[in-house]
Amino acid sequence: MRIWALLVLVVFCFSCKAAPRSHDTDSIEDGEAEDFVFEMPAEGMPPVSAFGEIWAYVVAGREAALTSGLPISDIGYFGADISTYGALIDVPDRKKLRAFSGRVHMVVKCDSRSLTYFTLMPGSAERKTLITDLVAATRNFDGLQIDFENIPQRAGDSFHSFLAELKEALGNKVFTVALPARFRKIKDDVFDYEKITPLVDRVLVMAYDEHWSTSAPGPIASLSWCRRVAAYSLSVIGREKLIMGIPFYGRAWGSPNPSQAHVYTGIERTIKENNVTEIRRESGIPVFEYKIPVSVKVYYDDEYSLSARMEMYRTMGVASIGFWRLGQETPAVWQYIKLEK
C-alpha cells in the first residue's frame, strides 16, 4: 500500500515538472509532454491496463519462459543474426512455439557497425542475398522485425531504402522495426521516425536503457523519461503503428569498480594502499588478491512500477506495448495486464 502510494506521488510530481538530465541532449523543448497530467486511482492495488496488442520477446533456447494463459498477442522470436560474410544465421525454430496461438515474428539483429554498413549498401550482393534469405526464412512466421542498433550515420539512406525494399519483398507479412527512444527530431538521424514509419507496419520504440551499464546509476526507464518518449512517439509514429517497449530487467552499479588496466606504478600503489602482503606466482606470473568494500546500487521494476508505466501509456493513448523479455519479469505483473478483444 505504501509503495503504491509513493509511486502515485512520484508520477504526479513528474507530471508537473520533469528534472533535466545531464546526458539528455535530445530533450523535448516544445512542451507537448508537459501538457499531459497523469493520475493513478486512489485505491491501493494497481489497475488492470488493457491494450489492443501486447508483444513480448522470447529468446531462442528459452522458450519455456512463454507459459500458457499469458495475455500476449504477438511474440518477437529473438534472434536471427548476420554472419561475418553477411549471411542470415541462427534462425529460430518456429515449431518450438507451436503451442502459442498468436502471431510469431522472427527478429533479426546485427550488432556490428561495420558489418551493418556493408550489408546495407545498395546494389551489393550481400544486401540482395540478405533480403532473399529474410523473405525465405519468414515464410514460417507471421512477420519479421529488424533490430539493427549499430548503424553508422553515413548508412542512414541505405537503411531506409533497405527497409522499403524488404517491405515490398515481404508482401503481406507484418513488418516491424525496433528503434531507440527519441524525444524529438534529430538532424541526420539514422533512426528518423518520420522517414521510417511509412516503410513499416509497426515501430517498437525501445523505451529503456535511459541509464546503462557505464552511465551513472539510475532507472532503466523512469516514468518522466518514458512519458516524454511516448509523447513524441505518438505525435510522429501515430497510435496505429506504435508499440511502446517496456523493460522487464534491472541493473546494478558498484562503486568503486576495481576492474581496470594498470601500469606497473599503479600496481605498486595498489599493493601499498591495500596492505597486500602475499604475492604468489601462477606459471611464473605474479598475482595477488585483496578485498575492499563495494557499495552496490540496484534499479529494477516490480508489478507496481510496471503497472504505473503501463497505465500511464494507456491513458496517453498508446494502443500497443511490448516487453523485453519473457522470463525476466515478476509473475505478479500479469494480473494487471489485459488484452482487449
C-alpha positions in Angstrom: 0.0 0.0 0.0 2.7 2.5 1.0 4.8 1.6 -2.1 1.9 2.2 -4.4 1.0 5.5 -2.8 4.6 6.6 -3.1 4.6 5.8 -6.8 1.4 7.8 -7.3 3.0 10.8 -5.7 6.2 10.5 -7.8 4.2 10.2 -11.0 2.1 13.2 -10.0 5.2 15.3 -9.3 6.8 14.2 -12.7 3.6 15.3 -14.5 4.1 18.8 -13.1 7.8 19.2 -13.9 10.4 16.8 -15.1 14.0 17.2 -13.9 16.6 17.6 -16.7 19.3 15.0 -17.1 22.9 15.7 -18.0 23.1 13.3 -20.9 19.7 14.3 -22.4 20.8 16.2 -25.4 17.6 15.0 -27.1 15.1 16.5 -24.7 11.7 17.8 -25.5 11.5 21.6 -25.7 8.1 22.4 -27.2 6.3 21.2 -24.1 4.0 18.6 -25.6 4.8 16.1 -22.8 4.2 18.7 -20.1 0.5 19.1 -21.3 -0.2 15.5 -20.1 -1.3 15.1 -16.5 -1.3 11.5 -15.2 -3.2 10.5 -12.0 -3.4 7.0 -10.6 -6.5 5.7 -8.8 -6.6 6.3 -5.0 -7.0 2.7 -4.1 -4.0 0.6 -3.0 -3.9 -2.0 -5.7 -2.7 -1.2 -9.3 -5.3 -1.0 -12.0 -5.6 -3.5 -14.8 -4.3 -1.9 -18.0 -5.8 -3.1 -21.3 -4.1 -2.9 -24.7 -5.1 -3.9 -28.3 -1.8 -5.6 -28.9 0.6 -6.9 -26.3 4.0 -8.0 -27.7 6.7 -9.9 -25.8 10.1 -11.2 -26.8 11.2 -14.8 -26.4 14.9 -15.7 -26.8 15.7 -18.9 -28.7 16.7 -21.6 -26.2 14.5 -20.1 -23.5 11.1 -20.9 -25.0 9.9 -22.2 -21.6 9.6 -18.6 -20.5 6.4 -18.4 -22.6 3.8 -20.1 -20.4 0.2 -20.7 -21.3 -2.5 -18.2 -20.5 -0.5 -15.0 -20.7 -2.3 -12.0 -22.2 0.0 -11.8 -25.2 -1.0 -11.2 -28.9 2.4 -11.2 -30.6 5.8 -12.9 -29.9 9.1 -11.5 -31.2 11.2 -14.6 -31.5 14.8 -13.5 -30.9 17.1 -13.7 -32.6 18.4 -14.5 -36.0 21.7 -12.8 -36.8 24.1 -11.9 -39.7 27.4 -13.7 -40.2 30.7 -12.2 -40.9 30.0 -12.6 -44.6 26.5 -11.1 -44.5 24.6 -14.3 -44.5 21.5 -14.9 -42.4 22.2 -17.3 -39.5 20.7 -18.6 -36.3 17.1 -18.5 -37.5 14.9 -19.7 -34.5 12.7 -22.8 -35.0 9.1 -21.7 -35.3 7.9 -25.2 -34.3 9.2 -24.7 -30.8 6.4 -22.1 -30.2 3.6 -24.1 -31.9 1.5 -24.0 -28.8 1.2 -20.3 -28.9 -2.0 -19.2 -30.7 -1.0 -15.6 -31.5 1.3 -14.2 -34.1 5.1 -15.0 -34.1 7.6 -12.6 -35.7 11.2 -13.5 -36.5 13.6 -10.9 -35.1 16.9 -10.4 -36.8 19.7 -8.4 -35.3 23.1 -7.1 -36.3 25.4 -5.6 -33.6 28.4 -4.9 -35.8 28.6 -1.3 -37.1 31.0 -2.2 -40.0 29.0 -5.3 -41.0 25.8 -3.4 -40.9 27.3 -0.7 -43.1 28.5 -3.1 -45.8 25.4 -5.3 -45.7 23.0 -2.4 -46.2 24.9 -0.9 -49.1 22.5 -0.5 -52.1 23.3 -2.8 -55.0 25.7 -5.1 -53.1 25.5 -8.8 -53.4 25.3 -9.1 -49.6 22.2 -6.9 -49.4 20.4 -8.8 -52.2 21.3 -12.1 -50.6 20.2 -11.0 -47.2 16.8 -9.8 -48.4 16.3 -13.1 -50.2 17.2 -15.1 -47.1 15.0 -13.0 -44.9 12.0 -13.4 -47.1 12.5 -17.2 -47.3 13.1 -17.5 -43.5 10.0 -15.5 -42.7 7.7 -17.9 -44.6 7.3 -19.9 -41.4 6.4 -16.8 -39.4 3.7 -14.2 -39.3 6.1 -11.3 -39.6 9.6 -10.0 -39.5 11.3 -7.5 -37.2 14.5 -5.7 -37.9 16.6 -4.8 -34.8 19.8 -3.1 -36.2 21.0 -0.9 -33.4 24.5 0.0 -34.5 24.0 1.7 -37.9 26.7 4.2 -38.8 25.4 7.7 -39.6 26.5 7.5 -43.2 24.3 4.4 -43.7 21.1 6.2 -42.9 19.8 6.4 -46.5 20.9 2.8 -47.1 19.0 1.6 -44.1 15.8 3.4 -45.2 16.0 2.1 -48.7 16.7 -1.4 -47.3 13.5 -1.3 -45.3 11.5 -0.1 -48.3 12.9 -2.9 -50.5 12.4 -5.5 -47.8 8.8 -4.4 -47.1 7.9 -4.8 -50.8 9.5 -8.3 -50.9 7.7 -9.5 -47.8 4.2 -8.9 -49.2 1.5 -9.4 -46.6 3.8 -10.3 -43.8 3.7 -8.0 -40.8 6.9 -5.9 -41.0 8.2 -4.2 -37.8 11.3 -2.4 -36.8 12.8 -1.8 -33.3 14.1 1.8 -32.8 15.9 3.6 -29.9 14.0 6.1 -27.8 13.7 9.7 -29.1 12.3 12.9 -27.6 12.4 15.0 -30.8 13.7 15.0 -34.3 17.5 14.8 -34.5 19.4 16.2 -37.5 20.7 13.4 -39.8 19.2 10.7 -37.5 19.6 7.2 -38.9 16.6 6.2 -36.8 14.4 9.1 -38.0 10.8 8.2 -37.0 9.3 10.3 -39.7 11.2 8.6 -42.5 10.9 5.1 -41.2 7.2 4.9 -40.1 5.8 4.9 -43.7 8.2 2.0 -44.6 6.9 -0.5 -41.9 3.7 -1.8 -40.3 4.8 -1.3 -36.7 7.5 0.6 -34.9 8.6 -0.8 -31.5 10.2 2.1 -29.6 12.8 0.7 -27.1 11.9 2.9 -24.2 14.5 1.6 -21.9 18.3 2.0 -21.1 17.8 5.6 -20.0 20.7 4.6 -17.8 23.1 1.8 -18.9 26.0 -0.2 -17.6 28.6 2.5 -17.9 26.4 5.5 -17.1 25.7 7.0 -13.7 23.3 4.8 -11.7 19.6 5.4 -12.4 16.3 3.9 -13.6 16.3 1.8 -16.7 13.2 3.7 -17.7 11.9 6.4 -15.3 8.3 7.4 -15.6 9.0 11.0 -16.6 11.5 9.9 -19.3 9.0 7.3 -20.6 6.3 9.9 -20.8 8.5 12.2 -22.9 9.4 9.3 -25.3 5.7 8.2 -25.6 4.5 11.8 -26.3 6.9 12.3 -29.1 6.4 8.7 -30.5 2.6 9.2 -30.5 2.9 12.5 -32.3 5.2 11.2 -35.1 4.6 7.4 -35.4 0.9 7.5 -34.5 -1.2 5.3 -32.4 -1.9 2.6 -35.0 1.7 1.8 -35.7 3.4 2.5 -32.3 4.4 -0.2 -29.9 5.9 1.1 -26.6 8.7 -1.1 -25.4 8.8 -1.9 -21.6 11.8 -3.4 -19.8 11.5 -6.5 -17.6 15.1 -6.2 -16.3 17.0 -4.2 -13.7 20.6 -3.1 -13.4 23.2 -2.8 -10.7 26.1 -0.4 -10.3 29.0 -0.9 -8.0 31.3 1.8 -6.5 34.2 1.6 -6.6 34.7 -0.6 -9.6 38.2 -2.1 -9.4 38.1 -3.6 -13.0 40.7 -1.7 -15.0 44.1 -2.0 -16.5 47.2 -0.9 -14.5 50.7 0.3 -15.4 53.4 -1.0 -13.1 53.5 2.0 -10.8 49.7 1.6 -10.4 50.2 -2.0 -9.3 52.8 -0.9 -6.8 50.4 1.8 -5.4 47.5 -0.7 -5.2 49.8 -3.2 -3.2 50.7 -0.4 -0.8 47.3 1.2 -0.4 45.6 -2.2 0.3 48.4 -3.6 2.5 49.0 -6.6 0.3 51.4 -9.0 2.0 51.2 -12.1 -0.1 52.1 -12.2 -3.8 52.2 -15.7 -5.4 53.0 -16.9 -8.9 50.9 -18.8 -11.3 53.0 -20.3 -14.1 55.6 -17.6 -13.4 53.1 -14.7 -13.4 52.7 -12.7 -10.2 49.2 -12.5 -8.8 47.7 -11.2 -5.6 44.3 -10.7 -4.1 42.7 -8.1 -1.7 39.3 -7.2 -0.5 37.6 -3.8 -0.5 34.1 -2.7 0.5 31.9 -2.1 -2.5 28.6 -0.1 -2.5 26.1 -1.5 -4.9 23.0 0.4 -6.2 20.2 -1.5 -8.0 17.3 -0.2 -10.0 14.6 -2.6 -11.1 10.9 -2.9 -11.9 8.2 -4.7 -9.9 4.5 -5.0 -10.5 3.8 -1.6 -9.1 6.2 0.4 -11.2 5.4 -1.7 -14.3 1.7 -1.1 -13.8 2.3 2.6 -13.3 4.2 2.8 -16.6 1.5 0.8 -18.5 -1.4 2.8 -17.1 0.4 6.0 -18.0 0.9 4.8 -21.6 -2.8 3.6 -21.8 -4.0 7.0 -20.5 -1.9 8.8 -23.1 -3.5 6.8 -25.9 -0.9 4.1 -26.5 -2.6 1.1 -28.0 0.2 -1.5 -28.1 3.1 -2.4 -25.7 6.0 -4.8 -26.0 8.1 -6.4 -23.2 11.8 -7.2 -23.3 11.8 -10.0 -22.4 9.8 -13.0 -21.1 11.5 -14.9 -18.2 12.8 -11.7 -16.6 9.6 -10.3 -15.1 7.9 -10.7 -11.7 5.0 -13.1 -12.3 2.8 -10.8 -10.3 2.7 -8.2 -13.1 0.5 -10.4 -15.4 -2.6 -9.9 -13.1 -2.5 -6.2 -14.0 -2.5 -6.6 -17.8 -5.4 -7.3 -20.1 -5.6 -8.0 -23.8 -8.5 -6.2 -25.5 -10.7 -8.5 -27.6 
